[in-house]
Amino acid sequence: MRAGFPDFRLGKVLATSFTATLTERHGNAVERIPTPHRLVDWLAVNGLAVDSCTTAQLDLARELRESIHAAATAAAIQDALPPAAVQVINDCSAEGRAAAILTPEGKRQWRLSSASCVEDALSVIAADAISIIAGERDGKLALCASPTCQAAFFDTSQSRTRKWCDMNTCGNRQKKARFNANQRKHPRSAE
Ligand SMILES: [Zn+2]
């Protein structure tokens, strides 16, 4: 990780890991890909390594990110999908040329058409978003219960009752807040 930049929030789902590069959308928002180079870093961590990224490509990536966020949020609350967001996701999906490659070890890798092609990487992310929004995968879109977060996440828990986008951040903060509130209510009982 590069010093001086906020860490990435990485989950198991590519599309929602990507939307989590902006966190606390309803609080003090944290931009985790503030520079083109940080997007390069993020893509590398997610198996979509590119050599370089321009400011225009970063802008496009952020446009895709917010479009996925908007569409996934609508899907989570069973609202109509915003047409502009759907358009951006579809354009990004159609734009890129990435091929799924099966390794000898039986793992999937992505091969981009060229190392400078951020658009190829974005097409993989867009296609991932389409698969979860369209309900093609086992899981359910939900919104994080933290009022300052409200991130759309993909719940793959058996009971489908996950409340937070991330247990280590939003979940923990909520638990701590509850604990502190209890302490204030019953200051003696904790001693
Ligand atoms: Zn959250």
Residues whose N, C-alpha, C, O or C-beta is under 5 A from the ligand:
A	BS01	ZN	C144 S146 C149 Q150 A151 W164 C165 D166 C170
